[in-house]
Amino acid sequence: MNKQILIIGACGQIGTELTLKLREINGNNAVIASDIREGNDELMQSGPFEIVDAMDKNSIEKILDKYAITEVYLMAAMLSATGEKFPAKAWELNMTSLFNVLNFAKEKKIKKMFWPSSIAAFGPTTPKENTPQETIMEPTTVYGISKQAGERWCEYYFNNYGVDVRSVRYPGIISWKTNPGGGTTDYAIEIYNNALLVGKYDSFLNKNTKLPMMYMDDAIDATIKIMDAKPEDVKIRSSYNLAAMSFTPEEIALEIKKFIPDFKISYHEDFRQRIADSWPQSIDDSRAKEDWGWQPKFDLHKMSENMLNSLHKKFENS
Ligand code: VAH
């Protein structure tokens, strides 16, 4: 049977680029984009789009039936910083949307699904350096609690109902095509934009806040790679650790200065500092490498070069 893919949350930071990449690989009409509201022009002009509320089972089922969907990428979620402002809503959105799609998979309405976890599923008692795949997980944000709970449910649905759900724990993801979506790692996106637009950036995290990060191209590659892996190779059905690099705001500022020598950074931490301090500083992703051949391509220098060149072109054409 042909692959028919539905992306729920297709207009978000990852969803947008995941949709475009999947369309490049599978053909525009094999990938249905959906979200609670329309997305940017590039996304909307690249193939079929449907308004879907990830919390409304019926609105999802209508699209599964209309397009004979075979697999779903569930990318809709409320992230860490926004989740701390609206804890009840974050829990409700992140969990209801997951149960909706897990249950469609249990009912065999779809064959396979992807659901993103995050390094936010770890907490302040987790070993901070080279965080193992299996370790202490006591997340202190609503977003992190929803990701840890979601991982448990994914593994439960695999073990008890044979649901083919696959997941990775994304680090902070950096990209230039869409605006960041209310995360704590958003500083690492804003800093490149501000470096080009105003030559300075006031970081809401202090200069020594080391966090695991990844360029969007690597995140998309990992997502598609785990979904294309043979079922027997996906040995972890909670969620895989995933890593590419770790850096601090001071280190990213020094890298930007190699391209924009007059760039200036200042630091005024806000409520997001407490969230960042609860997360690991580096991640051991050896299981993803062993089980399904994960391999990142972007380090801080290559990412900075790509970000600044791409943003420069974007601003020139806007
Ligand atoms: C956030 N970008 O900051 C997300 C991510 C590890 C962080 O999950 O909430």
Boltz pocket constraint, residues with backbone or C-beta under 6 A from the ligand:
constraints:
  - pocket:
      binder: B
      contacts: [[A, 79], [A, 80], [A, 81], [A, 117], [A, 118], [A, 119], [A, 120], [A, 143], [A, 170], [A, 171], [A, 172], [A, 173], [A, 182], [A, 183], [A, 184], [A, 185], [A, 186], [A, 212]]
      max_distance: 6.0
